[in-house]
Amino acid sequence: SNEWLQTNKETTVVLNVFDISLVDRSVVTVTDQTITCSISGLSQDTPVTWIGPDNNDISSTDTENYVISQGSYSLGSKSATLAIKTAKLATLTSGDVFKCKLNSALIPLL
């Protein structure tokens, strides 16, 4: 086989670019706090994954610390929310960061 001899092979790919709005803010710990991940430029509804300060995915079953809402999809946009409960807020520091992640529903991860 001579496949390994190929040095220049073109591949056409579809590039989808999404807009995600981020808001940095300070919060109080006496009441649950909600973070919103607003995304536009979507061609279809796609689930949002929330990432905690430990850089791990937040499970929707962790209802002691969080409430995750995927929100609704409309005209290429959606706003998902993560409510952080007071029990979890009490354990956070000022440098802790939460992130939202969106994986393409059309192109699976390798």
MMTF fields as JSON, N, C-alpha, C and O atoms, coordinates in Angstrom:
{
  "mmtfVersion": "1.0.0",
  "mmtfProducer": "UNKNOWN",
  "numBonds": 439,
  "numAtoms": 440,
  "numGroups": 110,
  "numChains": 1,
  "numModels": 1,
  "chainsPerModel": [1],
  "groupsPerChain": [110],
  "chainIdList": ["A"],
  "bondAtomList": [4, 2, 8, 6, 12, 10, 16, 14, 20, 18, 24, 22, 28, 26, 32, 30, 36, 34, 40, 38, 44, 42, 48, 46, 52, 50, 56, 54, 60, 58, 64, 62, 68, 66, 72, 70, 76, 74, 80, 78, 84, 82, 88, 86, 92, 90, 96, 94, 100, 98, 104, 102, 108, 106, 112, 110, 116, 114, 120, 118, 124, 122, 128, 126, 132, 130, 136, 134, 140, 138, 144, 142, 148, 146, 152, 150, 156, 154, 160, 158, 164, 162, 168, 166, 172, 170, 176, 174, 180, 178, 184, 182, 188, 186, 192, 190, 196, 194, 200, 198, 204, 202, 208, 206, 212, 210, 216, 214, 220, 218, 224, 222, 228, 226, 232, 230, 236, 234, 240, 238, 244, 242, 248, 246, 252, 250, 256, 254, 260, 258, 264, 262, 268, 266, 272, 270, 276, 274, 280, 278, 284, 282, 288, 286, 292, 290, 296, 294, 300, 298, 304, 302, 308, 306, 312, 310, 316, 314, 320, 318, 324, 322, 328, 326, 332, 330, 336, 334, 340, 338, 344, 342, 348, 346, 352, 350, 356, 354, 360, 358, 364, 362, 368, 366, 372, 370, 376, 374, 380, 378, 384, 382, 388, 386, 392, 390, 396, 394, 400, 398, 404, 402, 408, 406, 412, 410, 416, 414, 420, 418, 424, 422, 428, 426, 432, 430, 436, 434],
  "bondOrderList": [1, 1, 1, 1, 1, 1, 1, 1, 1, 1, 1, 1, 1, 1, 1, 1, 1, 1, 1, 1, 1, 1, 1, 1, 1, 1, 1, 1, 1, 1, 1, 1, 1, 1, 1, 1, 1, 1, 1, 1, 1, 1, 1, 1, 1, 1, 1, 1, 1, 1, 1, 1, 1, 1, 1, 1, 1, 1, 1, 1, 1, 1, 1, 1, 1, 1, 1, 1, 1, 1, 1, 1, 1, 1, 1, 1, 1, 1, 1, 1, 1, 1, 1, 1, 1, 1, 1, 1, 1, 1, 1, 1, 1, 1, 1, 1, 1, 1, 1, 1, 1, 1, 1, 1, 1, 1, 1, 1, 1],
  "groupList": [{"groupName": "SER", "atomNameList": ["N", "CA", "C", "O"], "elementList": ["N", "C", "C", "O"], "formalChargeList": [0, 0, 0, 0], "bondAtomList": [1, 0, 2, 1, 3, 2], "bondOrderList": [1, 1, 2], "singleLetterCode": "S", "chemCompType": "L-PEPTIDE LINKING"}, {"groupName": "ASN", "atomNameList": ["N", "CA", "C", "O"], "elementList": ["N", "C", "C", "O"], "formalChargeList": [0, 0, 0, 0], "bondAtomList": [1, 0, 2, 1, 3, 2], "bondOrderList": [1, 1, 2], "singleLetterCode": "N", "chemCompType": "L-PEPTIDE LINKING"}, {"groupName": "GLU", "atomNameList": ["N", "CA", "C", "O"], "elementList": ["N", "C", "C", "O"], "formalChargeList": [0, 0, 0, 0], "bondAtomList": [1, 0, 2, 1, 3, 2], "bondOrderList": [1, 1, 2], "singleLetterCode": "E", "chemCompType": "L-PEPTIDE LINKING"}, {"groupName": "TRP", "atomNameList": ["N", "CA", "C", "O"], "elementList": ["N", "C", "C", "O"], "formalChargeList": [0, 0, 0, 0], "bondAtomList": [1, 0, 2, 1, 3, 2], "bondOrderList": [1, 1, 2], "singleLetterCode": "W", "chemCompType": "L-PEPTIDE LINKING"}, {"groupName": "LEU", "atomNameList": ["N", "CA", "C", "O"], "elementList": ["N", "C", "C", "O"], "formalChargeList": [0, 0, 0, 0], "bondAtomList": [1, 0, 2, 1, 3, 2], "bondOrderList": [1, 1, 2], "singleLetterCode": "L", "chemCompType": "L-PEPTIDE LINKING"}, {"groupName": "GLN", "atomNameList": ["N", "CA", "C", "O"], "elementList": ["N", "C", "C", "O"], "formalChargeList": [0, 0, 0, 0], "bondAtomList": [1, 0, 2, 1, 3, 2], "bondOrderList": [1, 1, 2], "singleLetterCode": "Q", "chemCompType": "L-PEPTIDE LINKING"}, {"groupName": "THR", "atomNameList": ["N", "CA", "C", "O"], "elementList": ["N", "C", "C", "O"], "formalChargeList": [0, 0, 0, 0], "bondAtomList": [1, 0, 2, 1, 3, 2], "bondOrderList": [1, 1, 2], "singleLetterCode": "T", "chemCompType": "L-PEPTIDE LINKING"}, {"groupName": "LYS", "atomNameList": ["N", "CA", "C", "O"], "elementList": ["N", "C", "C", "O"], "formalChargeList": [0, 0, 0, 0], "bondAtomList": [1, 0, 2, 1, 3, 2], "bondOrderList": [1, 1, 2], "singleLetterCode": "K", "chemCompType": "L-PEPTIDE LINKING"}, {"groupName": "VAL", "atomNameList": ["N", "CA", "C", "O"], "elementList": ["N", "C", "C", "O"], "formalChargeList": [0, 0, 0, 0], "bondAtomList": [1, 0, 2, 1, 3, 2], "bondOrderList": [1, 1, 2], "singleLetterCode": "V", "chemCompType": "L-PEPTIDE LINKING"}, {"groupName": "PHE", "atomNameList": ["N", "CA", "C", "O"], "elementList": ["N", "C", "C", "O"], "formalChargeList": [0, 0, 0, 0], "bondAtomList": [1, 0, 2, 1, 3, 2], "bondOrderList": [1, 1, 2], "singleLetterCode": "F", "chemCompType": "L-PEPTIDE LINKING"}, {"groupName": "ASP", "atomNameList": ["N", "CA", "C", "O"], "elementList": ["N", "C", "C", "O"], "formalChargeList": [0, 0, 0, 0], "bondAtomList": [1, 0, 2, 1, 3, 2], "bondOrderList": [1, 1, 2], "singleLetterCode": "D", "chemCompType": "L-PEPTIDE LINKING"}, {"groupName": "ILE", "atomNameList": ["N", "CA", "C", "O"], "elementList": ["N", "C", "C", "O"], "formalChargeList": [0, 0, 0, 0], "bondAtomList": [1, 0, 2, 1, 3, 2], "bondOrderList": [1, 1, 2], "singleLetterCode": "I", "chemCompType": "L-PEPTIDE LINKING"}, {"groupName": "ARG", "atomNameList": ["N", "CA", "C", "O"], "elementList": ["N", "C", "C", "O"], "formalChargeList": [0, 0, 0, 0], "bondAtomList": [1, 0, 2, 1, 3, 2], "bondOrderList": [1, 1, 2], "singleLetterCode": "R", "chemCompType": "L-PEPTIDE LINKING"}, {"groupName": "CYS", "atomNameList": ["N", "CA", "C", "O"], "elementList": ["N", "C", "C", "O"], "formalChargeList": [0, 0, 0, 0], "bondAtomList": [1, 0, 2, 1, 3, 2], "bondOrderList": [1, 1, 2], "singleLetterCode": "C", "chemCompType": "L-PEPTIDE LINKING"}, {"groupName": "GLY", "atomNameList": ["N", "CA", "C", "O"], "elementList": ["N", "C", "C", "O"], "formalChargeList": [0, 0, 0, 0], "bondAtomList": [1, 0, 2, 1, 3, 2], "bondOrderList": [1, 1, 2], "singleLetterCode": "G", "chemCompType": "PEPTIDE LINKING"}, {"groupName": "PRO", "atomNameList": ["N", "CA", "C", "O"], "elementList": ["N", "C", "C", "O"], "formalChargeList": [0, 0, 0, 0], "bondAtomList": [1, 0, 2, 1, 3, 2], "bondOrderList": [1, 1, 2], "singleLetterCode": "P", "chemCompType": "L-PEPTIDE LINKING"}, {"groupName": "TYR", "atomNameList": ["N", "CA", "C", "O"], "elementList": ["N", "C", "C", "O"], "formalChargeList": [0, 0, 0, 0], "bondAtomList": [1, 0, 2, 1, 3, 2], "bondOrderList": [1, 1, 2], "singleLetterCode": "Y", "chemCompType": "L-PEPTIDE LINKING"}, {"groupName": "ALA", "atomNameList": ["N", "CA", "C", "O"], "elementList": ["N", "C", "C", "O"], "formalChargeList": [0, 0, 0, 0], "bondAtomList": [1, 0, 2, 1, 3, 2], "bondOrderList": [1, 1, 2], "singleLetterCode": "A", "chemCompType": "L-PEPTIDE LINKING"}],
  "groupTypeList": [0, 1, 2, 3, 4, 5, 6, 1, 7, 2, 6, 6, 8, 8, 4, 1, 8, 9, 10, 11, 0, 4, 8, 10, 12, 0, 8, 8, 6, 8, 6, 10, 5, 6, 11, 6, 13, 0, 11, 0, 14, 4, 0, 5, 10, 6, 15, 8, 6, 3, 11, 14, 15, 10, 1, 1, 10, 11, 0, 0, 6, 10, 6, 2, 1, 16, 8, 11, 0, 5, 14, 0, 16, 0, 4, 14, 0, 7, 0, 17, 6, 4, 17, 11, 7, 6, 17, 7, 4, 17, 6, 4, 6, 0, 14, 10, 8, 9, 7, 13, 7, 4, 1, 0, 17, 4, 11, 15, 4, 4],
  "groupIdList": [1, 2, 3, 4, 5, 6, 7, 8, 9, 10, 11, 12, 13, 14, 15, 16, 17, 18, 19, 20, 21, 22, 23, 24, 25, 26, 27, 28, 29, 30, 31, 32, 33, 34, 35, 36, 37, 38, 39, 40, 41, 42, 43, 44, 45, 46, 47, 48, 49, 50, 51, 52, 53, 54, 55, 56, 57, 58, 59, 60, 61, 62, 63, 64, 65, 66, 67, 68, 69, 70, 71, 72, 73, 74, 75, 76, 77, 78, 79, 80, 81, 82, 83, 84, 85, 86, 87, 88, 89, 90, 91, 92, 93, 94, 95, 96, 97, 98, 99, 100, 101, 102, 103, 104, 105, 106, 107, 108, 109, 110],
  "secStructList": [7, 7, 4, 4, 4, 7, 7, 7, 7, 7, 7, 7, 7, 7, 7, 7, 7, 7, 3, 3, 3, 7, 7, 7, 7, 7, 7, 7, 1, 1, 1, 7, 3, 3, 3, 3, 3, 3, 3, 3, 7, 7, 1, 1, 7, 7, 7, 3, 3, 3, 3, 7, 6, 6, 1, 1, 5, 7, 7, 6, 6, 7, 6, 6, 6, 3, 3, 3, 3, 7, 7, 7, 3, 3, 6, 6, 3, 3, 3, 3, 3, 3, 3, 3, 7, 2, 2, 2, 2, 6, 6, 7, 7, 6, 6, 7, 7, 7, 3, 3, 3, 3, 7, 7, 1, 1, 1, 7, 7, 7],
  "xCoordList": [0.835, 0.0, 0.886, 1.909, 0.484, 1.244, 0.513, 0.847, -0.472, -1.244, -0.38, -0.645, 0.63, 1.477, 2.328, 2.928, 2.399, 3.18, 2.451, 3.07, 1.144, 0.388, 0.846, 0.881, 1.194, 1.646, 0.661, 0.713, -0.221, -1.167, -2.536, -2.785, -3.407, -4.743, -5.741, -5.707, -6.62, -7.601, -8.849, -9.289, -9.415, -10.658, -11.552, -11.127, -12.774, -13.73, -14.481, -14.993, -14.538, -15.255, -16.216, -16.005, -17.264, -18.204, -17.807, -17.674, -17.616, -17.226, -18.42, -18.89, -18.899, -19.99, -19.418, -18.707, -19.714, -19.223, -20.415, -21.448, -20.257, -21.321, -20.898, -19.713, -21.874, -21.627, -22.093, -23.233, -21.221, -21.571, -21.327, -20.234, -22.354, -22.242, -21.829, -22.437, -20.795, -20.308, -20.403, -20.119, -20.802, -20.902, -20.152, -20.46, -19.164, -18.407, -19.101, -19.427, -19.333, -20.018, -19.666, -19.211, -19.885, -19.732, -21.108, -22.115, -21.145, -22.428, -22.373, -21.297, -23.539, -23.643, -23.947, -24.442, -23.656, -23.811, -25.051, -25.247, -25.89, -27.062, -28.278, -29.288, -28.187, -29.285, -28.72, -27.614, -29.472, -29.028, -28.708, -29.367, -27.695, -27.282, -27.399, -27.104, -27.83, -28.037, -27.113, -26.999, -26.452, -25.588, -26.296, -26.855, -26.275, -26.915, -25.866, -24.963, -25.989, -25.125, -26.004, -26.817, -25.838, -26.638, -25.83, -24.717, -26.404, -25.692, -26.557, -27.759, -25.943, -26.669, -25.86, -24.684, -26.491, -25.829, -25.955, -25.213, -26.888, -27.079, -27.978, -28.915, -27.692, -28.562, -29.609, -30.596, -29.389, -30.371, -30.101, -29.037, -31.076, -30.919, -29.81, -29.754, -28.949, -27.811, -27.675, -27.759, -27.465, -27.352, -26.102, -25.042, -26.252, -25.143, -24.642, -25.434, -23.327, -22.705, -22.058, -21.374, -22.275, -21.655, -20.407, -20.398, -19.357, -18.081, -17.875, -17.989, -17.57, -17.364, -15.949, -15.106, -15.681, -14.343, -13.242, -12.07, -13.608, -12.622, -12.356, -11.644, -12.935, -12.816, -13.464, -13.1, -14.414, -15.192, -16.619, -17.123, -17.267, -18.664, -19.517, -19.297, -20.487, -21.435, -22.581, -23.194, -22.869, -23.92, -25.289, -25.456, -26.259, -27.624, -28.231, -29.27, -27.599, -28.101, -27.581, -28.015, -26.653, -26.122, -27.074, -26.725, -28.273, -29.312, -29.108, -29.81, -28.162, -27.852, -27.128, -27.256, -26.359, -25.55, -26.017, -25.76, -26.702, -27.014, -28.409, -28.999, -28.917, -30.102, -29.743, -29.444, -29.774, -29.419, -30.684, -31.534, -30.797, -31.911, -31.331, -30.53, -31.73, -31.256, -31.902, -31.412, -32.977, -33.655, -34.341, -34.422, -34.827, -35.516, -34.742, -34.018, -34.914, -34.254, -35.242, -36.378, -34.822, -35.695, -34.865, -33.987, -35.138, -34.509, -32.985, -32.357, -32.391, -30.936, -30.262, -29.034, -31.051, -30.478, -31.063, -32.173, -30.29, -30.798, -30.062, -28.948, -30.704, -30.102, -30.287, -31.397, -29.196, -29.207, -28.799, -28.046, -29.297, -28.958, -28.403, -28.73, -27.56, -27.027, -27.315, -26.774, -28.169, -28.417, -27.476, -27.444, -26.715, -25.781, -26.425, -26.714, -26.642, -27.33, -26.391, -25.169, -26.996, -26.227, -25.209, -24.127, -25.543, -24.604, -23.305, -22.223, -23.401, -22.207, -21.519, -20.291, -22.303, -21.719, -20.816, -19.794, -21.193, -20.416, -19.026, -18.131, -18.833, -17.536, -16.653, -15.5, -17.165, -16.427, -15.496, -15.698, -14.478, -13.569, -13.743, -14.434, -13.127, -13.284, -12.674, -13.03, -11.772, -11.147, -11.838, -11.398, -12.91, -13.601, -14.36, -14.992, -14.277, -14.872, -15.781, -15.423, -16.951, -17.863, -17.878, -17.797, -17.98, -17.98, -19.138, -19.609, -19.587, -20.552, -19.879, -19.035, -20.269, -19.663, -20.776, -21.787, -20.573, -21.547, -20.841, -19.861, -21.327, -20.788, -21.731, -22.949, -21.192, -21.998, -22.862, -22.376, -24.139, -25.043, -24.847, -25.238, -24.24, -24.049, -22.723, -22.622, -21.699, -20.361, -19.942, -19.653, -19.901, -19.564, -18.096, -17.247, -17.814, -16.44, -15.699, -16.278, -14.421, -13.612, -13.047, -12.341],
  "yCoordList": [-1.179, 0.0, 1.25, 1.295, 2.26, 3.511, 4.678, 5.835, 4.398, 5.464, 6.376, 7.576, 5.847, 6.659, 7.643, 8.538, 7.505, 8.431, 9.748, 10.715, 9.798, 11.022, 12.116, 11.919, 13.268, 14.378, 15.538, 16.365, 15.62, 16.724, 16.175, 15.864, 16.059, 15.545, 16.567, 16.928, 17.031, 18.034, 17.364, 16.329, 17.985, 17.527, 18.735, 19.734, 18.653, 19.734, 19.49, 18.396, 20.521, 20.427, 21.601, 22.654, 21.412, 22.484, 23.093, 22.384, 24.402, 25.102, 25.905, 26.825, 25.549, 26.298, 27.122, 26.591, 28.402, 29.298, 29.731, 30.143, 29.63, 29.98, 31.184, 31.381, 31.989, 33.112, 32.715, 32.285, 32.856, 32.558, 33.815, 34.38, 34.251, 35.443, 35.037, 34.152, 35.687, 35.404, 36.657, 37.76, 36.479, 37.601, 37.23, 36.219, 38.045, 37.84, 38.619, 39.792, 37.964, 38.682, 38.101, 36.962, 38.903, 38.463, 38.101, 38.678, 37.138, 36.689, 36.591, 36.536, 36.568, 36.322, 34.845, 34.172, 34.35, 32.913, 32.567, 31.402, 33.552, 33.283, 32.822, 32.423, 32.873, 32.424, 31.74, 32.058, 30.81, 30.138, 31.173, 32.209, 30.882, 31.786, 31.069, 29.879, 31.797, 31.198, 31.839, 33.062, 30.966, 31.39, 31.013, 29.922, 31.913, 31.653, 31.579, 32.414, 30.582, 30.428, 30.67, 29.82, 31.825, 32.2, 31.933, 32.435, 31.138, 30.719, 31.039, 30.771, 31.613, 31.882, 31.34, 31.007, 31.255, 30.738, 29.235, 28.623, 28.628, 27.181, 26.793, 27.517, 25.652, 25.156, 24.187, 23.886, 23.703, 22.844, 22.856, 23.285, 22.382, 22.341, 21.36, 20.245, 21.776, 20.975, 21.117, 22.231, 20.016, 20.113, 20.87, 20.779, 21.606, 22.318, 21.476, 20.918, 21.392, 20.731, 21.803, 22.691, 21.72, 22.662, 22.035, 20.852, 22.832, 22.4, 23.125, 24.349, 22.36, 22.944, 23.444, 23.288, 24.046, 24.58, 23.519, 23.852, 22.246, 21.166, 20.69, 19.707, 21.398, 21.081, 19.76, 19.168, 19.292, 18.101, 18.497, 19.516, 17.678, 17.916, 17.856, 17.015, 18.753, 18.733, 17.814, 17.995, 16.84, 15.867, 16.459, 17.148, 16.187, 16.652, 15.922, 16.338, 14.84, 14.106, 14.679, 14.252, 15.644, 16.27, 17.376, 18.556, 16.981, 17.953, 18.557, 19.497, 18.032, 18.627, 19.964, 20.869, 20.073, 21.269, 22.128, 23.331, 21.517, 22.234, 21.909, 20.879, 22.827, 22.573, 23.02, 24.192, 22.079, 22.372, 22.434, 21.547, 23.49, 23.617, 23.845, 24.759, 23.028, 23.183, 24.364, 24.799, 24.885, 26.009, 25.572, 24.381, 26.534, 26.196, 26.744, 27.735, 26.08, 26.447, 27.225, 26.789, 28.368, 29.165, 29.983, 30.744, 29.832, 30.629, 30.633, 31.678, 29.474, 29.349, 29.744, 29.801, 30.02, 30.441, 29.634, 29.11, 29.546, 28.956, 29.56, 30.067, 29.496, 29.957, 28.86, 28.622, 28.192, 27.16, 27.801, 28.774, 27.254, 27.829, 26.771, 25.588, 27.243, 26.431, 27.183, 28.265, 26.608, 27.183, 26.492, 25.265, 27.297, 26.781, 26.998, 28.129, 25.906, 25.982, 26.501, 26.406, 27.048, 27.679, 26.725, 27.156, 25.44, 24.473, 24.435, 24.352, 24.495, 24.492, 25.849, 25.923, 26.924, 28.271, 28.461, 29.141, 27.864, 28.014, 27.389, 27.734, 26.475, 25.803, 26.45, 26.051, 27.431, 28.044, 29.153, 29.743, 29.415, 30.527, 31.58, 31.343, 32.722, 33.816, 33.486, 34.118, 32.52, 32.163, 31.031, 30.655, 30.478, 29.363, 29.839, 30.895, 29.028, 29.383, 28.246, 27.072, 28.609, 27.665, 27.96, 29.12, 26.918, 27.081, 26.298, 25.316, 26.754, 25.962, 25.484, 26.172, 24.288, 23.672, 23.161, 22.639, 23.32, 22.873, 21.968, 22.375, 20.751, 19.831, 19.805, 19.85, 19.733, 19.706, 18.45, 17.347, 18.626, 17.486, 16.84, 15.69, 17.574, 17.066, 16.354, 15.419, 16.798, 16.242, 15.618, 16.344, 14.285, 13.639, 13.869, 14.059, 13.846, 13.965, 12.689, 11.603, 12.815, 11.623, 11.025, 10.019],
  "zCoordList": [0.0, 0.0, 0.0, 0.684, -0.771, -0.863, -0.201, -0.459, 0.643, 1.273, 2.118, 2.195, 2.743, 3.611, 2.826, 3.422, 1.501, 0.673, 0.414, -0.031, 0.686, 0.445, 1.409, 2.623, 0.843, 1.684, 1.704, 2.615, 0.741, 0.677, 0.294, -0.871, 1.265, 1.016, 1.533, 2.709, 0.672, 1.064, 1.602, 1.102, 2.643, 3.225, 3.427, 4.006, 2.959, 3.137, 4.44, 4.678, 5.278, 6.546, 6.666, 6.064, 7.443, 7.735, 9.064, 10.062, 9.082, 10.3, 10.798, 10.128, 11.969, 12.587, 13.722, 14.575, 13.745, 14.771, 15.618, 15.091, 16.933, 17.851, 18.67, 18.94, 19.062, 19.963, 21.349, 21.523, 22.335, 23.721, 24.533, 24.506, 25.259, 26.097, 27.502, 28.104, 28.021, 29.363, 30.209, 29.742, 31.449, 32.371, 33.639, 34.271, 34.017, 35.24, 36.343, 36.166, 37.498, 38.563, 39.923, 40.034, 40.948, 42.322, 42.863, 42.454, 43.79, 44.323, 45.839, 46.434, 46.446, 47.884, 48.097, 47.193, 49.273, 49.527, 50.346, 50.694, 50.659, 51.489, 50.692, 51.273, 49.384, 48.541, 47.295, 46.86, 46.727, 45.508, 44.425, 44.332, 43.614, 42.542, 41.203, 41.101, 40.181, 38.862, 37.838, 37.746, 37.065, 35.964, 34.673, 34.563, 33.695, 32.406, 31.31, 31.244, 30.456, 29.292, 28.065, 27.7, 27.435, 26.258, 24.998, 24.84, 24.105, 22.898, 21.685, 21.685, 20.651, 19.405, 18.236, 18.384, 17.09, 15.899, 15.756, 14.988, 16.486, 16.426, 15.258, 14.923, 14.643, 13.575, 14.124, 13.453, 15.344, 16.006, 17.506, 17.952, 18.278, 19.727, 20.1, 19.581, 20.986, 21.419, 22.922, 23.438, 23.645, 25.101, 25.556, 24.938, 26.635, 27.255, 28.424, 29.183, 28.561, 29.699, 30.561, 30.05, 31.858, 32.787, 33.384, 33.725, 33.506, 34.058, 35.389, 35.463, 36.436, 37.758, 37.953, 37.07, 39.103, 39.396, 39.361, 39.189, 39.524, 39.474, 38.045, 37.836, 37.056, 35.624, 35.237, 34.22, 36.029, 35.7, 35.359, 35.831, 34.531, 34.193, 35.459, 36.331, 35.546, 36.658, 36.269, 35.217, 37.102, 36.819, 37.141, 38.148, 36.283, 36.538, 37.731, 38.243, 38.18, 39.348, 40.668, 41.738, 40.604, 41.818, 42.269, 42.247, 42.676, 43.026, 44.417, 44.79, 45.178, 46.476, 46.293, 47.117, 45.191, 44.951, 43.779, 43.751, 42.81, 41.562, 41.041, 41.369, 40.213, 39.393, 37.982, 37.751, 37.038, 35.649, 34.809, 34.877, 34.019, 33.075, 31.686, 31.488, 30.734, 29.36, 28.655, 27.613, 29.192, 28.556, 27.275, 26.976, 26.533, 25.289, 24.091, 24.193, 22.976, 21.721, 20.862, 20.673, 20.345, 19.493, 18.511, 18.918, 17.241, 16.189, 16.274, 16.104, 16.534, 16.561, 17.858, 17.925, 18.895, 20.173, 21.32, 21.233, 22.4, 23.628, 24.81, 24.678, 25.963, 27.216, 28.245, 28.719, 28.589, 29.612, 30.938, 30.954, 32.048, 33.344, 34.296, 34.213, 35.192, 36.281, 37.574, 37.802, 38.42, 39.735, 40.716, 40.806, 41.445, 42.438, 43.801, 44.192, 44.513, 45.795, 46.893, 46.784, 47.947, 49.024, 49.655, 50.053, 49.751, 50.332, 49.532, 50.114, 48.221, 47.365, 47.406, 47.451, 47.391, 47.423, 48.639, 48.558, 49.753, 50.982, 50.864, 51.636, 49.911, 49.751, 48.692, 48.529, 47.975, 46.865, 47.349, 48.41, 46.548, 46.82, 45.73, 44.739, 45.908, 44.943, 43.581, 42.587, 43.513, 42.235, 41.492, 40.406, 42.051, 41.399, 40.163, 40.165, 39.107, 37.823, 37.354, 37.446, 36.854, 36.218, 34.727, 34.322, 33.907, 32.454, 31.856, 32.429, 30.691, 29.945, 28.668, 28.093, 28.238, 27.058, 26.165, 26.635, 24.887, 23.902, 22.908, 22.284, 22.758, 21.748, 20.57, 20.745, 19.387, 18.178, 18.157, 18.408, 17.858, 17.708, 16.344, 16.139, 15.405, 14.048, 13.858, 13.063, 14.59, 14.429, 15.753, 16.705, 15.838, 17.11, 17.476, 16.604, 18.786, 19.259, 18.929, 18.959, 18.614, 18.299, 19.555, 19.496]
}
